[in-house]
Amino acid sequence: MARRRLDDGMTVWLTGLPSAGKTTLARGLEKRLLVEGYRAEILDGDDLRARIGRELGFSREDRNENVRRIGFIAHLLSRNGVVAVCSVISPYRESRDELRALHGERFFEVHVATPVDVCGERDVKGLYARQRAGEISMLTGVDDVYEEPLAPEVVVPTHLQTVEQSVAQVWDSLVAWCP
Amino acid sequence: MARRRLDDGMTVWLTGLPSAGKTTLARGLEKRLLVEGYRAEILDGDDLRARIGRELGFSREDRNENVRRIGFIAHLLSRNGVVAVCSVISPYRESRDELRALHGERFFEVHVATPVDVCGERDVKGLYARQRAGEISMLTGVDDVYEEPLAPEVVVPTHLQTVEQSVAQVWDSLVAWCP
């Protein structure tokens, strides 16, 4: 499986609910990759939306377009020897599967599978509170759909382990998958 | 000038009028880069507009936003060892200078300086004819402004030499600039 060697480049796609821990996991994974001597870039859904999709909203079509754009950039990086670590809610299966098809073997999907009640307690950005207060709607996992991956490369239960354990779990799975 | 070594990555930014020969030059340069063993990606203005900016129009603000988005991607690639060859009309000095500032030493600006009358004769995409027929407006160099670079790394007179000579001119300049 020489095509999967990690230093040939890879897209690691972290999907999950808001406050599931995607960004934290992405940072930990990036740090580990850099320490181990790989090239790595984080592509964060909110950051990228501001940079290359500020006109996009939160309809199904617009969410998919945001995912498509980030995936396009990740693909450019990954085919040039970079590990693109993408933390994007990416609620719809169709758009994630589209990226998998685009990437071929270079796609490693991580389901950051924190239950919605735990996410709502963490509420890093205050989105769950704002949804409860009626200030926003279309919050993924609450009043908008999240389609869980059917066959991700790894499922991370962040509510059952420490951040370090979650990072190590993804790292070990990734290295085992890219021998 | 170790920071400028070409295999550390670089953004080569080709600016010029429609039909100036940017795409042809970009393809020739990419081919040469790959033959010489470098990593290279072409980022074409029209292609990228369709991929990550399909809502953008041709106002000054929208053109600058398109340039900014392409430059963001080029920067990600160039800081990871890739030579990003960007062919984008990019008519405004301010947006090109913004990219230069973003890139630091990794920015090599090429003015594809074909005169507008030669571009109008080539008219690869039929834009000049459509403008004359009144079907479109805001055509850069005709009824919309093009601000020439004041201090590009190289100026290419495609109307005075063959394609091969233009590619060789850019290649030689680039290699001399990245010792």
Interface residues (C-beta under 8 A of the other chain):
Chain A: R39 E41 R51 I52 G53 E55 R69 F72 I73 L76 L77 N80 G81 V82
Chain B: R39 E41 R51 I52 G53 E55 R69 F72 I73 L76 L77 N80 G81 V82
